[in-house]
Amino acid sequence: MVEKIDRNLALEVTRVTEAAAMAVARLMGRNDLELIRQVAANAIRVAMRSVDVDGTIVIGEGRNQGEIPYLYVGEAVGNGTLPKMDVAVTPIDGLRLVSHGLPNAISLVAMAEEGSLYRNPAEVAYMNKIAVGPEVEGNISLDQSVEWNLKNIAYAKHIPVSEVTVIVLDRPSNQNIIREIRESGARLHLISGGDINGALMAALPNTGVDVLMGVGGTEQAIQTACILKCLGGEMEGRLYPRNIAERQRMIGLGRTLQEVYRVNDLVQGNNVFVSVTGVTGSERLEAVRYSEQGVHTHSLTMRSKSGTIRDVRSRHSLEKLMRYSEIEFLKPEEALTT
């Protein structure tokens, strides 16, 4: 018997990430991080009301309602229609990038079956990770050196190590990895933020990026795993405690520094929906742009169960949107009062 095809919710959440991208696009280069964060979060909050899902945020803007009035962990989102889903929201991955008018900022929403997404009981905020696309699957290991991994990646892609491009967050915690990459002779692409987008570039073909390496956010690692669940590819990660308190929480929960988390550890379900919309533009996703015809957005929408990936280029009429939308696209300061 042929299984009935259910709805692709990624198409619905594309409208959500588009809303966030458009809401903050006019703030690009304004150097106001808090305004950008709040406007994007508000757009996500409002747009999620129309999504046919009974969702609970497991990755959001705050750990509880006391930190932020909406998009906090545990908040119910969607219109309450089944199915029940875990929801991960990053209104803007790369707030500073938008603030300074730099590329690679995106808006992302990921959803998976209830109970699928990894909870971080030790609350270790960072993870050392390596992520690659499907053609390199089976050729990476955090137990091996940077040089070993780069040689394997080069072998899998049929190119010399000198042509492998590694994307790394430019952080003090990554200085040793950066040094080893340089010593290996590989190409290095340092970014100041937005490592979810970096992993997305590594997973997609023809972006000029072959692998993401280094320490970045644990929550971003979980969202990266959602992307890789849909696109294929592989990731390994280890929790990276920054201080004694985080290390002690890990030990108290029976976790070790040697424990490796892979895609299926971070996302256990096989019905994952992801939408990513470009905000300031990257190797693969165009920036929000304006013309006489309206506002243009570029998104990738994907689902793991079906393997469907859509490249969505949309043109929006702000004049018409403003007639019925609660999201204020033209005067972002006013959006904070909705």
N, C-alpha and C positions, 0 to 999 in steps of 0.2 A: 504493500500500500504506500502510495506517495505521501510524504509528510506535508501537511498544509503549511504554506509559506506565511509566516507571521510578519508583522510590520517592521520595517527598518527604522528604528527610532533615531538613528543617526541623522536621517533627513530632517527630523523635527528639531534636533538640537543644533543643526546648522544655523537655523534662524536665531538661536540663542547666542552663538559665538559671533555671528554677523552683527547682532545688536551691540554686543560689547565692543567689538572692533570699531563700529561706526560711532559709538558714543564717545570714545576717547580719541579718535583720530584727529579731531580739531585741537586737541591739547598737546599734540606732538611738539616737543621742543620747549614747552612752557616751564619746565623745571619745577613742577609741583607734584611730587610723588603722591601725596595724600589725596589730592583732588583726582588724579588719574585713577588711583586705586578705588576710591569710593564711587566714581562715576561708572567704572567698568563693573564693579560688584552690583551696583544698583540695576544696571542694564540686564545682567544675568538674572538677578532676582525677579525682575518683572517678566522677562521673556520666558523663564521657566514655568510660570503659572499656566501657560497654555500647552505644555508638553503632556501628552497622554501617558503618564507614568506615576506610580506611587513611590517616589524616591526619597532616600535619606542620604544626606551629605556625609561622606566619610573623609573627604579631603576638601577643605574649604578655606575661608579667610581667617578663621579663628577656632580655637579649641572648644569654646563654649559661648553661650549667648552673652555672657558678661564682657567678652572682649570686643564683640562686634554685633550689631543688632540683626544681621542677616548673613546668610551663607556660612554659618558656623557649623562645626561638626555636630551631627545629630539632628539638624533641622530638616523638617519635611519639605520637599520640593515637588513640583509637578502638580497636576490637577487631581491627584488621588486615584486615577484610573489604574487598574492593574496593567502590567506586572509590577511587582516590587523590585526595586533596583537600588544598588549602591551607586552613588553619584560622586564624582570627583570634579571639582570646578577650579579652574585657574583663570579668573577673569582676564588677567594679563600676565603672561610669563615673559618677564623682561620689563618691569616698571621703569627702571632707570633708562632702558633703551628708548622707551617712548618719551620719557622726560627730557632726554638729550637729543632726540631726533635721530637715533641710531637704528640700524637694521636689526632684524631677527626677532622682534617682539610678535607674539601670537596670543590669541585667545583660545582656550581649550575647555571642552566639556567631555568627560568620559563617563559611561554608564556600563555596569555589569550586573549580572544576576545577584540578588540579595545574598550577602555573605561572601562574595567572591573576592573583594579587594582586601589586600593585606592591611591589618591594623598594626599600629606601631606601639605596642604596649610599653616598651622601654622609652618611648618618646625621644629617640636619638634622631636629631634633625638632619644628619648628613650621612651619605653613603658613598663609598668608593665604588665606581662602576665602570664597566666597559660594554658598549653596545654596538652592534653591527647589523647589516642587512642579511637577507636570506642566503645570498651566495657565499657568505663567510661562515654560516652556521656550522658549529662543530670544530671551529678553528681558533677559539679564544679560551683563555683561562686566567683568572685572577691569581691562581697559584703559580703562574709562570711570570717571567720578566716582561717588561715592556718590549724589549728587543724580540723575544720569542713570539709574542703576539703579533708584532708588526711583520715579522717574517712570514708567519702563517697567513696573515691577511693578504700580504703581497702574493703569496703562492696561490691562494684561493682565487684571487682576482687576476692572476696571470700578468702581473706587473712587478717591476722592481720596487724594493722598499723606498727608494728615493722618490717614487711617484705616489706613494700612499699618503693621503691627507688625513691628519688627526685633528679633531676639534676638541678643545680643552677650555674650561673656565679659567680665566686668569685670576687665580687666587693663591695666597701664600701656601695653602695646604696642597697645592698641585705643583709646587716648584720642583720637587724631585722628579715627578713624572715628566714635566716639561724638559728638564735637563736630559733625561733618558731618551726622550723622543728626538731631541736635537742630536744627541750622540749617535743615534741609530741611522741618521741621515734622512729620516722621513720628513715630509712637509707638515708644518705646524700652523694651525689656524686658531689663534687665541680669541676668545670671546669674553666680553665683560658681563654677560648675563644671558639667560634664555637657553639653558642646557636641554630642555625638552625639545626645542626646535633643533638643537644640535644633533640629538639622537634621531629625530625625524629625518634630518638630512642624511645621516649615515645609513638609515634603513631604506631610503628611496634611491632608485637608480638615477644616474646622470645629474647629480647635484655637485659633484666635485669633492664630496666628503665621504670618507671610507669608514671611519670609526670615531665614536665618542669615547674619551677616556677621562678619568679623574674623579675628584670628589665634588659632589653636588648634593642637592636636597634629596632626602628620602622620599618625600611626597612626590617630587618630580620623577623619581625612579619608578614609583608605582604607576604614574601616568604614562611614562615611557613604556612600561610593560604592557599597558593597554594598547598603545600604538603598535608595538611589536606583535601582540597577539593578533592584530588585524592584518598587518603588512607581512608578517613573517620576520625572521631575523632572530637574534639571540642577544641576551644581556646577562651579565653576572654582576652582583653587587654585594658588598660587605658593609655592615653598619660601621660608621666612623665616629666614635664618641669624641666630643671636643674637650671634655673635662672629666674630672673624677666622678662627679655626680652622675653623668650619663653612663660612664663605665660601670659604676656600682648598680645602677638600675638594670643594666644588661645582665650583670652577673647574678643579681637577685632573681631574675626571670629565667636563668639557666641558659642565656645566650652567650656565645663566645665570639671573639674577634675573627675566628677562622670560618665561621658559618657563612656559606655562600647562598644568596638568594637569586633564583632564576625567574624567568618570565612566569612560569606556571606556579611559582611560590607566591609571587606578588599579585597575580590575577588567576584565580583558580577556575573560574567559570569559562565557558566557551561561547558565550553570547555577549560579546562586548561591542559597544557602540562608541565611536569617537568622532568628534568634529573639531577641526582646527581651522581658524581663520587668521590670515595674515593681517597684521596691524601696520608695521613699518617696513615690511618686505624682507625677503630672504632669497636664497638660491632657488627655492621652489615655490614660495607663496608670494604673490604680489602684495604690495602695500595697498591700504585703502586709498583711493584716489577720487578726485572730483572732476566733473565735466558738466557741460550744459545739459546733458541728458540725465544727470543724477550722480549718485554715489556708487562707486564700483568696489566690490569685495571679491576676494579669491579665497576659497576654502577647499579643504580636503575632508571628505566624509567617508567613514569606513565602518565595516562590520565584520567581526571575526567569523561568525557562524556561516555566513554566505561567502565570505572572501571578497565581497564587493567593495571597491574603492571608487569613489566619484570625485572628479575634479570639477568643483562648482564655481563658476564665475557668474556673479549676480550684479544686476543694475537696480538700484533702489531709488524710488522717487521720495525724497524727504517730504515734499509738499503733501503727498498722499499719506505717507506714514504718520505724519504729525496730526492727521485728522482723527486717528483712532488709537494711536499708541500712547502708553503712559511713559515711555522712555523719551526724555528730552534730548534730541540729537543736536539741536542748534544752540542751546544755551545750557551747557553742561552744569554750571553752578546751580541752576534751578533744580536739576535732577536730584540733588541731595535732600530735597524737602518732600519728595514723593513718598 
